[in-house]
Amino acid sequence: MAKVENKVSRQELLELYDDLRVTDVRDGLDWVGLHGYGTVHHEIKPLFRTKVVGIARTARYLPFEGPMTTKTGDEYTEWVKWYYGNVCTDDWNHDIEEGDFICMDVAGVDVGILGSNNTLDHKAKGARGYLTNGGGIRDTDEVILQGIPVWSKFISQGMDQGRIRYYEKDIPIAIGGVAIYPGDVVVADGDGVVVVPQKYAVEVAKYAHQELSGDKQGRRKLYEKLGWELDDTVR
């Protein structure tokens, strides 16, 4: 299959995928021959049901090798400040743009690298959602209340220190069996997450819209037959 290069802007891509569901995008990938690619493993689940479309911004973290400090109390407080400033940094945070979908390879570590505070900071900068291959998320009651979309393997309690360290950003990563490159299109909803390589994004969207349109038309007729009021999913 010939490679198709993407010739549209970042904003045009976001608009192109705005109305599409995960299933539509999955179908679009099939239509261009990528049957075995793009679907993030179903073990990665949403914190709550919502829908997000964004552009992948990637980062990789590794397990902390130690040695772990023996400090406690106030000394531990000071060590934690050092840890966040030197070991578990978030260099990618300074690069966030409107429309970013933050994709974090955390090596499957059980750690709450995302929480109620830092996700709000990222949201203010334009981040739309998060995808991790570990725990990655804590403070979940507040995160849900704040409407921060997260897809992760599980929920975590622990803070970062002694568990994980920052490694690199803006590089290819793998989550749920899918390679994710900076600039790829990420679509996530209650059906999971699907990733579209940037170079195929326009062509995939064409056939995804074809499938969405057919679905809407068919369901609209059934709504009318049932006497149901039309909603946004069939208009």
C-alpha positions in Angstrom: 0.0 0.0 0.0 1.4 3.4 -1.0 2.1 5.8 1.9 -0.2 8.9 2.0 1.4 12.0 3.3 -0.6 14.4 5.4 -0.8 17.9 3.9 -3.1 19.6 6.3 -2.5 21.7 9.4 -2.8 20.6 13.0 -6.0 22.6 13.4 -7.5 21.1 10.3 -6.8 17.6 11.5 -8.5 18.3 14.8 -11.6 19.7 13.0 -11.5 16.7 10.6 -11.8 14.2 13.4 -13.9 16.3 15.8 -17.2 14.4 15.1 -15.8 11.0 14.6 -16.2 8.1 17.1 -13.6 5.5 17.9 -15.5 3.0 15.8 -15.7 5.2 12.8 -11.9 5.8 12.9 -11.3 2.1 13.4 -13.4 1.5 10.2 -11.4 4.2 8.4 -8.1 2.4 9.3 -9.6 -0.8 7.9 -10.6 1.0 4.7 -6.9 2.0 4.0 -5.6 -1.5 4.8 -4.5 -1.0 8.4 -6.6 -3.8 9.9 -4.1 -4.8 12.5 -3.0 -1.4 13.6 -4.2 1.5 15.7 -6.5 0.0 18.3 -5.0 0.4 21.8 -5.5 -2.8 23.9 -8.8 -3.0 25.7 -7.1 -3.2 29.1 -6.6 0.5 28.8 -9.9 1.9 30.0 -11.5 5.4 30.5 -11.7 6.9 34.0 -15.2 8.0 33.0 -17.2 7.9 29.7 -16.4 10.8 27.5 -15.0 11.6 24.1 -11.7 13.3 23.1 -9.9 14.0 19.9 -6.3 15.3 20.1 -2.8 15.3 18.7 -0.3 13.1 20.4 2.3 14.7 22.6 4.6 11.9 23.9 6.8 11.3 26.9 8.6 8.3 28.4 9.2 7.5 32.1 11.2 4.6 33.5 11.1 2.8 36.9 13.3 4.5 39.5 16.3 2.3 40.1 17.3 3.8 43.5 18.8 3.9 45.9 15.8 5.0 47.9 16.3 7.6 50.6 16.1 6.8 54.2 15.0 10.3 55.1 11.7 10.8 56.9 9.6 13.7 58.1 10.8 17.2 57.3 13.9 15.8 55.7 11.8 13.7 53.5 9.8 16.7 52.5 13.0 18.4 51.3 14.1 15.3 49.5 10.8 15.1 47.6 11.3 18.7 46.4 14.7 17.6 45.1 13.2 14.5 43.4 10.6 16.5 41.5 13.2 19.1 40.5 15.9 16.6 39.3 14.6 13.1 38.8 10.8 13.0 38.0 10.6 16.2 36.0 7.9 17.0 33.4 9.8 18.8 30.6 7.0 18.1 28.1 4.7 20.2 30.2 6.4 23.4 29.0 5.6 22.5 25.4 1.8 21.8 25.6 -0.3 23.3 22.8 -4.1 23.6 22.4 -5.4 20.2 21.3 -2.6 18.0 22.7 -3.5 14.5 23.8 -0.8 13.6 26.3 0.5 10.0 25.8 2.8 8.8 28.5 4.7 5.5 28.5 5.2 4.9 32.2 6.5 1.3 31.8 3.5 -0.1 33.5 4.5 1.3 36.9 1.9 1.6 39.6 2.3 5.3 40.2 0.0 8.3 40.3 2.0 10.5 37.9 -1.2 12.4 37.0 -3.5 13.9 39.6 -6.1 16.6 40.4 -3.5 19.4 40.4 -1.1 18.9 37.5 -3.9 17.9 35.1 -5.6 21.2 35.7 -2.4 23.0 34.9 -2.1 21.1 31.7 -5.8 21.7 30.8 -5.2 25.5 31.2 -2.4 25.1 28.6 -4.6 23.2 26.1 -4.2 19.5 26.9 -7.4 17.6 26.1 -6.8 14.2 27.5 -4.3 11.5 28.7 -3.3 8.0 27.8 -0.9 5.9 29.9 0.1 2.2 30.0 0.2 2.0 33.8 -1.7 3.5 36.7 -0.8 7.1 35.9 -3.8 8.6 37.6 -4.8 9.3 41.2 -7.1 11.8 43.0 -9.7 10.3 40.7 -12.8 11.7 42.5 -11.5 15.2 41.9 -10.2 14.4 38.4 -13.7 13.2 37.5 -15.3 16.2 39.1 -13.0 18.5 37.1 -13.8 16.6 33.9 -10.2 15.6 33.0 -10.4 12.7 30.5 -7.9 9.9 31.3 -7.5 6.4 29.7 -5.2 4.2 31.8 -4.6 0.5 32.7 -5.5 1.1 36.4 -5.8 3.6 39.1 -2.8 4.3 41.5 -2.4 5.8 44.9 1.3 6.5 45.3 3.2 9.7 44.4 6.1 9.6 41.9 9.1 9.7 44.3 11.0 6.4 44.6 8.8 4.9 41.9 9.5 6.5 38.5 11.8 8.9 36.7 11.5 11.1 33.6 13.5 9.9 30.6 12.6 11.7 27.4 9.9 13.5 25.4 8.7 13.9 21.8 9.7 10.4 20.8 7.9 7.3 19.5 6.4 5.3 22.4 4.2 2.1 22.6 1.0 1.9 24.6 -1.4 -1.1 24.4 0.4 -2.6 21.5 0.3 0.6 19.3 3.3 2.7 18.4 2.4 6.4 19.0 4.5 9.1 17.3 4.3 12.8 18.1 1.7 14.4 15.8 -0.4 11.2 15.4 -4.2 11.7 15.8 -5.7 10.1 19.0 -9.4 9.5 19.3 -10.8 8.1 22.6 -14.3 7.4 23.9 -16.2 4.7 25.8 -15.1 2.2 23.2 -11.4 2.7 24.0 -8.6 4.5 22.2 -7.5 4.4 18.5 -4.4 6.1 17.1 -4.0 7.2 13.5 -0.5 7.7 12.0 -0.3 11.3 10.9 0.7 10.3 7.3 -2.6 8.4 6.9 -4.8 10.8 8.8 -6.6 12.5 5.9 -7.4 9.3 4.0 -8.6 7.5 7.2 -10.9 10.4 8.0 -12.4 10.3 4.6 -13.7 6.7 5.1 -14.4 7.2 8.7 -16.8 10.0 7.8 -18.3 7.7 5.1 -19.1 5.1 7.8 -20.4 7.7 10.3 -22.7 9.2 7.7 -24.1 5.8 6.8 -24.7 5.0 10.4 -26.5 8.3 11.1 -28.8 7.9 8.1 -29.7 4.3 9.0 -30.3 5.1 12.7 -32.3 8.3 11.8 -34.8 6.2 9.8 -35.1 3.8 12.8 -35.6 6.8 15.2 -38.4 8.0 13.0 -40.0 4.6 12.7 -39.9 4.3 16.5 -41.3 7.8 16.9 -38.3 8.9 18.9 -37.2 12.6 19.0 -34.0 13.1 16.9 -30.8 13.8 18.8 -27.3 14.9 17.8 -26.2 11.3 17.0 -28.6 11.1 14.1 -28.8 14.7 12.8 
